[in-house]
Amino acid sequence: MTYMQKQKDTINKRLVGSYYEEMAKDYLIKQGYDILYNNFRSRFGEIDIIARDDAYIVFIEVKYRRTKRYGYPREAVTYQKQRHILRTAQYFLLTQIGKEVPCRFDVVEILDNQITHIKAAF
């Protein structure tokens, strides 16, 4: 694979990811969530969506797959990925909120345009 092909694949994956993150965001807004941040980044990692659900700050990982051939999208949120999200969430709470608040970690799974929202996934 040439350098240009790798670049094209990377751009396509980002576009696909962005599309499904927007789909998840629209779903969450319809469910009454207030979206605070998209793609919050720190030196510890990235969180796809940070939202408020009543008193909770919710850190949401969005996972998409076209088919179940390699398993459900939620299965891609490994222990290592959860640790990165947790550390990034701690950083966010410390730097952006500055006080203790109830929080939750959700996964929005999109399997061929079917959305499943898993609250308190980890």
Secondary structure, 3 states (H helix, E strand, C coil): CCHHHHHHHHHHHHHHHHHHHHHHHHHHHHCCCEEEEEEEEECCEEEEEEEEECCEEEEEEEEEECCCCCCCHHHHCCHHHHHHHHHHHHHHHHHHHCCCCCEEEEEEEEECCEEEEECCCC
